[in-house]
Amino acid sequence: MDAEAENSKMESFLEGLSQCLLFDKPQEDDMKLKTEYFPDLNDGEYLTLKNKFSFIMKNAASTNMDTNQLQAYLSSHMKKKDSNISVEERDSFLKFWKGNRNKIHEMFKDKCLWNNRLGEINWTVDVQTQSMERGDQVHVPTGTVQMHIRPPGDQDRSEIFEFQVDDTNMAKLLKDISAAEEQIFKYNK
């Protein structure tokens, strides 16, 4: 097998390994990786290879290394006496990391969210000019607030939470938002 095919095989293996390690894919996929990419290795050799790249991948992902940091990290590993990382493996890992770093970082970020998150807020203020039923509510502003709430890990789906408030409750809501904003600024200093 030529060097380009070897590198492509290694990159495909790293992609599959990242799915098993970081994206919570089933463990039986791990054995599929061995049979698909390294059928000539015995179980011990494959386990050593897998553990080596699992360790590197977890370190790179947990510290969100950029390409330069990762290259320095891998180069320092290669200089050690007991290093078992080849130049080809390093290059394959760097190429894999360049293409997958952002996706892996977003996955880690999503795993850190336990609750729903606010996607967007839309609000309007309506003033009723006529009323057949209740004349006392004419010219009273009413605010309609619409919030799009997204569950963690699902960017495509959102639930819409909508409510209406009168002028008194709108003033209270704006005051509470201002207080929350002040607290955020206070803690960010």
Accessible surface in RSA format (square Angstrom, percent):
REM  Atomic radii and reference values for relative SASA: ProtOr
REM  Chains: A
REM  Algorithm: Lee & Richards
REM  Probe-radius: 1.40
REM  Slices: 20
REM RES _ NUM      All-atoms   Total-Side   Main-Chain    Non-polar    All polar
REM                ABS   REL    ABS   REL    ABS   REL    ABS   REL    ABS   REL
RES MET A   1   162.52  84.2  75.61  50.0  86.91 206.9  89.96  76.5  72.57  96.1
RES ASP A   2    94.83  66.4  79.03  78.7  15.80  37.4  48.40 113.9  46.43  46.3
RES ALA A   3    68.73  63.2  55.91  86.3  12.82  29.2  61.61  86.8   7.12  18.9
RES GLU A   4   135.36  77.7 128.65  97.3   6.71  16.0  45.43  87.9  89.93  73.4
RES ALA A   5    39.48  36.3  29.96  46.2   9.51  21.6  36.15  50.9   3.33   8.8
RES GLU A   6    68.53  39.3  67.23  50.9   1.30   3.1  34.61  66.9  33.92  27.7
RES ASN A   7    43.40  29.9  43.18  41.7   0.22   0.5   7.93  19.1  35.47  34.3
RES SER A   8    62.31  52.7  58.18  77.7   4.12   9.5  26.40  56.2  35.91  50.3
RES LYS A   9    42.92  20.9  36.97  22.7   5.95  14.2  24.03  21.6  18.89  20.1
RES MET A  10    16.55   8.6  16.55  11.0   0.00   0.0  16.55  14.1   0.00   0.0
RES GLU A  11    37.34  21.4  34.98  26.5   2.36   5.6  11.69  22.6  25.65  20.9
RES SER A  12    43.15  36.5  34.54  46.1   8.61  19.8  11.85  25.2  31.30  43.9
RES PHE A  13     0.00   0.0   0.00   0.0   0.00   0.0   0.00   0.0   0.00   0.0
RES LEU A  14     0.00   0.0   0.00   0.0   0.00   0.0   0.00   0.0   0.00   0.0
RES GLU A  15    55.95  32.1  55.95  42.3   0.00   0.0  39.59  76.6  16.36  13.4
RES GLY A  16    16.35  20.2   0.00   N/A  16.35  20.2  14.94  41.0   1.41   3.2
RES LEU A  17     0.47   0.3   0.47   0.3   0.00   0.0   0.47   0.3   0.00   0.0
RES SER A  18     1.27   1.1   1.27   1.7   0.00   0.0   0.00   0.0   1.27   1.8
RES GLN A  19    47.99  26.8  47.99  35.1   0.00   0.0  25.12  53.5  22.87  17.3
RES CYS A  20    15.87  12.0   4.79   5.3  11.07  26.0   4.12  10.4  11.74  12.7
RES LEU A  21    43.43  24.2  21.77  15.6  21.66  54.4  24.30  17.1  19.13  51.5
RES LEU A  22     7.22   4.0   6.44   4.6   0.78   2.0   7.22   5.1   0.00   0.0
RES PHE A  23    47.88  24.0  30.98  19.2  16.90  44.0  34.19  20.7  13.69  39.2
RES ASP A  24   106.50  74.6  77.13  76.8  29.36  69.4  35.22  82.9  71.28  71.1
RES LYS A  25    91.26  44.5  83.17  51.0   8.09  19.3  26.75  24.1  64.51  68.7
RES PRO A  26    68.66  50.0  56.62  51.6  12.04  43.8  68.47  56.5   0.20   1.2
RES GLN A  27   132.94  74.3 126.48  92.4   6.46  15.4  64.41 137.1  68.54  52.0
RES GLU A  28   108.20  62.1 100.01  75.7   8.19  19.5  51.82 100.2  56.39  46.0
RES ASP A  29    38.47  26.9  37.70  37.5   0.77   1.8  12.34  29.0  26.13  26.1
RES ASP A  30    16.69  11.7  16.69  16.6   0.00   0.0   2.02   4.7  14.68  14.6
RES MET A  31    98.49  51.0  98.12  64.9   0.37   0.9  79.42  67.5  19.07  25.3
RES LYS A  32   124.93  60.9 122.55  75.2   2.38   5.7  79.30  71.4  45.63  48.6
RES LEU A  33    13.15   7.3  13.01   9.3   0.14   0.3  13.12   9.2   0.03   0.1
RES LYS A  34    20.25   9.9  20.25  12.4   0.00   0.0   2.10   1.9  18.15  19.3
RES THR A  35    89.58  63.7  77.57  78.6  12.01  28.6  64.33  86.4  25.25  38.2
RES GLU A  36   118.03  67.8  87.93  66.5  30.11  71.7  36.57  70.7  81.46  66.5
RES TYR A  37    38.65  18.0  37.45  21.3   1.20   3.1  16.85  12.7  21.80  26.9
RES PHE A  38    14.64   7.3  14.64   9.1   0.00   0.0  14.64   8.9   0.00   0.0
RES PRO A  39    91.96  67.0  67.30  61.3  24.67  89.7  69.59  57.5  22.38 139.1
RES ASP A  40   121.70  85.3  83.33  82.9  38.38  90.7  50.00 117.7  71.70  71.5
RES LEU A  41    43.50  24.2  40.42  28.9   3.09   7.8  40.81  28.7   2.70   7.3
RES ASN A  42    90.31  62.3  80.08  77.4  10.23  24.6  45.34 109.1  44.97  43.5
RES ASP A  43    97.57  68.3  90.18  89.8   7.39  17.5  36.92  86.9  60.65  60.5
RES GLY A  44    44.23  54.5   0.00   N/A  44.23  54.5  37.12 101.9   7.11  15.9
RES GLU A  45    89.56  51.4  80.60  61.0   8.96  21.3  33.95  65.7  55.61  45.4
RES TYR A  46     7.41   3.5   7.41   4.2   0.00   0.0   7.41   5.6   0.00   0.0
RES LEU A  47    93.27  51.9  93.27  66.7   0.00   0.0  93.27  65.5   0.00   0.0
RES THR A  48    75.82  53.9  70.25  71.2   5.57  13.3  48.77  65.5  27.05  40.9
RES LEU A  49    18.55  10.3  16.79  12.0   1.75   4.4  18.33  12.9   0.22   0.6
RES LYS A  50    35.32  17.2  35.32  21.7   0.00   0.0   8.74   7.9  26.58  28.3
RES ASN A  51    76.95  53.1  71.91  69.5   5.04  12.1  26.02  62.6  50.93  49.2
RES LYS A  52    31.34  15.3  20.53  12.6  10.81  25.7  22.34  20.1   8.99   9.6
RES PHE A  53     1.08   0.5   1.08   0.7   0.00   0.0   1.08   0.7   0.00   0.0
RES SER A  54    10.24   8.6  10.24  13.7   0.00   0.0  10.24  21.8   0.00   0.0
RES PHE A  55   114.18  57.1 109.13  67.6   5.05  13.1 113.49  68.8   0.69   2.0
RES ILE A  56     3.16   1.8   3.16   2.4   0.00   0.0   3.16   2.3   0.00   0.0
RES MET A  57     0.00   0.0   0.00   0.0   0.00   0.0   0.00   0.0   0.00   0.0
RES LYS A  58   106.15  51.8 104.59  64.2   1.56   3.7  55.02  49.5  51.14  54.5
RES ASN A  59    42.35  29.2  42.22  40.8   0.13   0.3   5.41  13.0  36.94  35.7
RES ALA A  60     0.00   0.0   0.00   0.0   0.00   0.0   0.00   0.0   0.00   0.0
RES ALA A  61     6.84   6.3   0.00   0.0   6.84  15.6   0.81   1.1   6.03  16.0
RES SER A  62    79.68  67.3  45.40  60.6  34.28  79.0  38.36  81.7  41.32  57.9
RES THR A  63    90.10  64.1  63.53  64.4  26.57  63.3  70.82  95.1  19.28  29.1
RES ASN A  64    48.10  33.2  41.33  39.9   6.78  16.3  15.83  38.1  32.27  31.2
RES MET A  65    21.99  11.4  21.99  14.6   0.00   0.0  21.98  18.7   0.01   0.0
RES ASP A  66    54.66  38.3  54.64  54.4   0.02   0.1  19.30  45.4  35.36  35.3
RES THR A  67    38.93  27.7  37.01  37.5   1.92   4.6  21.48  28.9  17.44  26.4
RES ASN A  68   116.60  80.4 109.46 105.8   7.15  17.2  28.00  67.4  88.60  85.6
RES GLN A  69   101.24  56.6  92.18  67.4   9.06  21.6  33.66  71.6  67.58  51.3
RES LEU A  70     0.00   0.0   0.00   0.0   0.00   0.0   0.00   0.0   0.00   0.0
RES GLN A  71    77.32  43.2  77.32  56.5   0.00   0.0  12.19  25.9  65.14  49.4
RES ALA A  72    64.45  59.3  51.57  79.6  12.88  29.3  59.84  84.3   4.61  12.2
RES TYR A  73    45.37  21.2  39.54  22.5   5.83  15.2  43.87  33.0   1.50   1.9
RES LEU A  74     0.92   0.5   0.92   0.7   0.00   0.0   0.92   0.6   0.00   0.0
RES SER A  75    29.29  24.8  27.88  37.2   1.41   3.3  20.26  43.2   9.03  12.6
RES SER A  76    55.84  47.2  49.51  66.1   6.33  14.6  41.38  88.1  14.46  20.3
RES HIS A  77    35.23  19.3  34.79  24.2   0.44   1.1  17.56  18.1  17.67  20.6
RES MET A  78    48.63  25.2  28.10  18.6  20.53  48.9  28.01  23.8  20.61  27.3
RES LYS A  79   175.57  85.7 140.77  86.4  34.80  82.9  92.68  83.4  82.89  88.3
RES LYS A  80   114.68  55.9 101.02  62.0  13.67  32.5  69.77  62.8  44.91  47.8
RES LYS A  81   217.24 106.0 175.74 107.8  41.50  98.8 127.33 114.6  89.91  95.8
RES ASP A  82   125.03  87.6  96.85  96.4  28.18  66.6  50.09 117.9  74.95  74.7
RES SER A  83    38.88  32.9   5.28   7.0  33.61  77.4  13.17  28.1  25.71  36.0
RES ASN A  84    83.73  57.7  65.87  63.7  17.87  43.0  38.89  93.6  44.84  43.3
RES ILE A  85    19.16  10.9   7.40   5.5  11.77  28.4   8.03   5.8  11.13  30.2
RES SER A  86    46.44  39.2  37.01  49.4   9.43  21.7  41.69  88.8   4.75   6.7
RES VAL A  87    72.74  47.9  71.07  64.3   1.68   4.0  71.07  61.7   1.68   4.6
RES GLU A  88    96.28  55.3  95.27  72.1   1.01   2.4  40.49  78.3  55.79  45.6
RES GLU A  89    27.62  15.9  27.03  20.5   0.59   1.4   8.64  16.7  18.98  15.5
RES ARG A  90    46.04  19.3  45.49  23.2   0.55   1.3   0.55   0.8  45.49  27.6
RES ASP A  91    60.42  42.3  54.96  54.7   5.46  12.9  20.87  49.1  39.56  39.5
RES SER A  92     1.73   1.5   0.58   0.8   1.14   2.6   1.14   2.4   0.58   0.8
RES PHE A  93     0.47   0.2   0.47   0.3   0.00   0.0   0.47   0.3   0.00   0.0
RES LEU A  94    14.91   8.3  14.91  10.7   0.00   0.0  14.91  10.5   0.00   0.0
RES LYS A  95   131.58  64.2 124.11  76.2   7.47  17.8  74.49  67.1  57.08  60.8
RES PHE A  96     7.55   3.8   1.36   0.8   6.18  16.1   7.55   4.6   0.00   0.0
RES TRP A  97     1.55   0.6   1.55   0.8   0.00   0.0   1.55   0.8   0.00   0.0
RES LYS A  98   141.27  68.9 109.33  67.1  31.93  76.0  57.09  51.4  84.17  89.7
RES GLY A  99    66.08  81.5   0.00   N/A  66.08  81.5  34.68  95.2  31.40  70.3
RES ASN A 100    16.32  11.3  16.25  15.7   0.08   0.2   0.60   1.4  15.73  15.2
RES ARG A 101    66.78  28.0  66.06  33.7   0.72   1.7  12.11  16.5  54.67  33.1
RES ASN A 102   114.62  79.0 112.02 108.3   2.60   6.3  31.18  75.0  83.45  80.7
RES LYS A 103    93.82  45.8  83.95  51.5   9.88  23.5  67.95  61.2  25.87  27.6
RES ILE A 104     1.30   0.7   1.30   1.0   0.00   0.0   1.30   0.9   0.00   0.0
RES HIS A 105    67.79  37.1  65.59  45.6   2.20   5.6  46.43  47.9  21.36  24.9
RES GLU A 106    80.46  46.2  80.46  60.9   0.00   0.0  40.81  78.9  39.65  32.4
RES MET A 107    20.37  10.5  15.00   9.9   5.37  12.8  19.71  16.8   0.66   0.9
RES PHE A 108    64.29  32.2  64.04  39.7   0.25   0.7  64.14  38.9   0.15   0.4
RES LYS A 109    95.68  46.7  90.87  55.8   4.81  11.5  54.80  49.3  40.89  43.6
RES ASP A 110    34.67  24.3  30.14  30.0   4.53  10.7   8.76  20.6  25.91  25.8
RES LYS A 111    99.41  48.5  74.15  45.5  25.26  60.1  62.61  56.4  36.80  39.2
RES CYS A 112    81.85  61.9  71.34  79.6  10.51  24.7  25.42  64.4  56.43  60.9
RES LEU A 113    60.27  33.6  51.69  37.0   8.58  21.6  52.60  36.9   7.67  20.6
RES TRP A 114   216.79  87.0 188.93  91.4  27.86  65.4 168.45  89.8  48.34  78.4
RES ASN A 115   116.84  80.6 108.66 105.0   8.18  19.7  28.53  68.7  88.31  85.4
RES ASN A 116    83.86  57.8  61.97  59.9  21.89  52.7   9.21  22.2  74.64  72.1
RES ARG A 117    70.49  29.6  64.94  33.1   5.55  13.2  41.10  56.2  29.39  17.8
RES LEU A 118    87.42  48.7  60.06  43.0  27.35  68.8  60.06  42.2  27.35  73.6
RES GLY A 119    29.00  35.8   0.00   N/A  29.00  35.8   1.39   3.8  27.61  61.8
RES GLU A 120    82.09  47.1  74.57  56.4   7.52  17.9  29.47  57.0  52.62  43.0
RES ILE A 121    80.67  45.9  54.98  41.0  25.69  61.9  54.98  39.6  25.69  69.7
RES ASN A 122    64.89  44.8  60.52  58.5   4.38  10.5  25.99  62.6  38.90  37.6
RES TRP A 123   135.19  54.3 110.24  53.4  24.95  58.6  81.85  43.6  53.35  86.5
RES THR A 124    78.94  56.1  73.56  74.6   5.38  12.8  71.02  95.4   7.93  12.0
RES VAL A 125    80.26  52.8  51.61  46.7  28.65  69.0  51.61  44.8  28.65  77.7
RES ASP A 126    78.47  55.0  73.70  73.4   4.76  11.3  30.09  70.8  48.38  48.2
RES VAL A 127    78.76  51.8  57.59  52.1  21.18  51.0  57.70  50.1  21.06  57.1
RES GLN A 128    84.76  47.4  75.48  55.2   9.28  22.1  31.55  67.2  53.21  40.4
RES THR A 129    92.84  66.0  79.18  80.3  13.66  32.6  53.55  71.9  39.29  59.4
RES GLN A 130   150.47  84.1 137.37 100.4  13.10  31.2  43.64  92.9 106.83  81.0
RES SER A 131    36.38  30.7   7.33   9.8  29.05  66.9   7.27  15.5  29.11  40.8
RES MET A 132   201.44 104.3 157.34 104.1  44.10 105.0 129.38 110.0  72.07  95.5
RES GLU A 133   162.52  93.3 126.87  96.0  35.64  84.9  49.57  95.9 112.95  92.2
RES ARG A 134   134.24  56.4 129.76  66.1   4.48  10.7  50.93  69.6  83.31  50.5
RES GLY A 135    59.30  73.1   0.00   N/A  59.30  73.1  32.19  88.3  27.11  60.7
RES ASP A 136   110.45  77.4  75.88  75.5  34.57  81.7  52.16 122.8  58.29  58.1
RES GLN A 137    80.25  44.9  78.92  57.7   1.33   3.2   8.11  17.3  72.13  54.7
RES VAL A 138    37.95  25.0  25.94  23.5  12.01  29.0  25.94  22.5  12.01  32.6
RES HIS A 139   127.23  69.5 109.06  75.8  18.17  46.5  74.46  76.7  52.77  61.4
RES VAL A 140    54.35  35.8  52.30  47.4   2.04   4.9  52.86  45.9   1.49   4.0
RES PRO A 141    44.25  32.2  43.83  40.0   0.42   1.5  44.10  36.4   0.15   0.9
RES THR A 142    44.69  31.8  44.55  45.2   0.14   0.3  22.44  30.1  22.25  33.6
RES GLY A 143     2.92   3.6   0.00   N/A   2.92   3.6   0.51   1.4   2.42   5.4
RES THR A 144    22.04  15.7  20.57  20.9   1.47   3.5  18.72  25.1   3.33   5.0
RES VAL A 145     8.04   5.3   8.04   7.3   0.00   0.0   8.04   7.0   0.00   0.0
RES GLN A 146    51.15  28.6  51.15  37.4   0.00   0.0   6.06  12.9  45.09  34.2
RES MET A 147    41.70  21.6  41.70  27.6   0.00   0.0  29.54  25.1  12.16  16.1
RES HIS A 148    30.20  16.5  30.20  21.0   0.00   0.0  22.22  22.9   7.98   9.3
RES ILE A 149    41.45  23.6  41.25  30.7   0.19   0.5  41.25  29.7   0.19   0.5
RES ARG A 150    63.81  26.8  63.81  32.5   0.00   0.0   1.34   1.8  62.47  37.9
RES PRO A 151    19.59  14.3  19.57  17.8   0.02   0.1  19.57  16.2   0.02   0.1
RES PRO A 152    48.36  35.2  29.37  26.8  18.99  69.0  29.62  24.5  18.74 116.5
RES GLY A 153    52.24  64.4   0.00   N/A  52.24  64.4  18.99  52.1  33.26  74.5
RES ASP A 154    46.62  32.7  44.24  44.0   2.38   5.6  16.86  39.7  29.75  29.7
RES GLN A 155    94.43  52.8  77.07  56.3  17.36  41.3  54.09 115.1  40.34  30.6
RES ASP A 156   146.17 102.4 108.38 107.9  37.79  89.4  36.11  85.0 110.06 109.8
RES ARG A 157   124.75  52.4 120.34  61.3   4.41  10.5  63.66  87.0  61.10  37.0
RES SER A 158    46.22  39.1  21.64  28.9  24.58  56.6   2.44   5.2  43.78  61.3
RES GLU A 159   100.89  57.9  96.04  72.7   4.85  11.5  37.32  72.2  63.57  51.9
RES ILE A 160   101.56  57.8  67.96  50.6  33.60  81.0  68.04  49.0  33.52  91.0
RES PHE A 161   114.52  57.3 112.30  69.6   2.22   5.8 114.52  69.4   0.00   0.0
RES GLU A 162    97.37  55.9  70.18  53.1  27.19  64.7  21.02  40.7  76.35  62.3
RES PHE A 163    52.26  26.1  44.73  27.7   7.53  19.6  52.26  31.7   0.00   0.0
RES GLN A 164   123.71  69.2  96.41  70.5  27.30  65.0  23.82  50.7  99.89  75.8
RES VAL A 165    20.21  13.3  15.89  14.4   4.33  10.4  20.21  17.6   0.00   0.0
RES ASP A 166    61.97  43.4  57.85  57.6   4.13   9.8  20.95  49.3  41.03  40.9
RES ASP A 167    74.71  52.3  64.56  64.3  10.14  24.0  21.72  51.1  52.99  52.8
RES THR A 168    98.60  70.1  90.78  92.0   7.82  18.6  69.54  93.4  29.05  43.9
RES ASN A 169    75.15  51.8  72.66  70.2   2.49   6.0   8.64  20.8  66.50  64.3
RES MET A 170    21.16  11.0  21.16  14.0   0.00   0.0  18.81  16.0   2.34   3.1
RES ALA A 171    61.78  56.8  51.63  79.7  10.15  23.1  56.71  79.9   5.07  13.4
RES LYS A 172   126.02  61.5 121.16  74.3   4.86  11.6  90.62  81.6  35.39  37.7
RES LEU A 173    50.88  28.3  48.50  34.7   2.37   6.0  50.56  35.5   0.32   0.9
RES LEU A 174    84.20  46.9  82.58  59.1   1.62   4.1  82.82  58.2   1.37   3.7
RES LYS A 175   153.17  74.7 145.48  89.3   7.69  18.3  94.69  85.2  58.48  62.3
RES ASP A 176    70.88  49.7  64.85  64.5   6.03  14.3  24.99  58.8  45.90  45.8
RES ILE A 177    92.38  52.6  89.75  66.9   2.62   6.3  91.83  66.1   0.55   1.5
RES SER A 178    53.30  45.0  52.99  70.7   0.31   0.7  22.43  47.8  30.87  43.3
RES ALA A 179    51.86  47.7  48.47  74.8   3.39   7.7  50.77  71.5   1.09   2.9
RES ALA A 180    51.94  47.8  43.86  67.7   8.08  18.4  50.91  71.7   1.03   2.7
RES GLU A 181    89.69  51.5  87.44  66.2   2.25   5.4  20.48  39.6  69.21  56.5
RES GLU A 182   118.41  68.0 111.92  84.7   6.49  15.5  40.82  79.0  77.59  63.3
RES GLN A 183    83.82  46.9  83.76  61.2   0.06   0.1  35.52  75.6  48.30  36.6
RES ILE A 184   103.77  59.0 100.14  74.6   3.63   8.7 103.49  74.5   0.28   0.8
RES PHE A 185   118.37  59.2 117.37  72.7   1.00   2.6 117.55  71.3   0.82   2.3
RES LYS A 186   128.44  62.7 112.67  69.1  15.77  37.5  72.51  65.3  55.93  59.6
RES TYR A 187   165.37  77.2 136.75  77.8  28.62  74.5 102.68  77.2  62.69  77.3
RES ASN A 188   114.07  78.7  80.41  77.7  33.66  81.1  25.71  61.9  88.36  85.4
RES LYS A 189   209.34 102.1 142.20  87.3  67.14 159.9 118.32 106.5  91.03  97.0
END  Absolute sums over single chains surface
CHAIN  1 A    13042.8      10996.6       2046.1       7085.6       5957.2
END  Absolute sums over all chains
TOTAL         13042.8      10996.6       2046.1       7085.6       5957.2
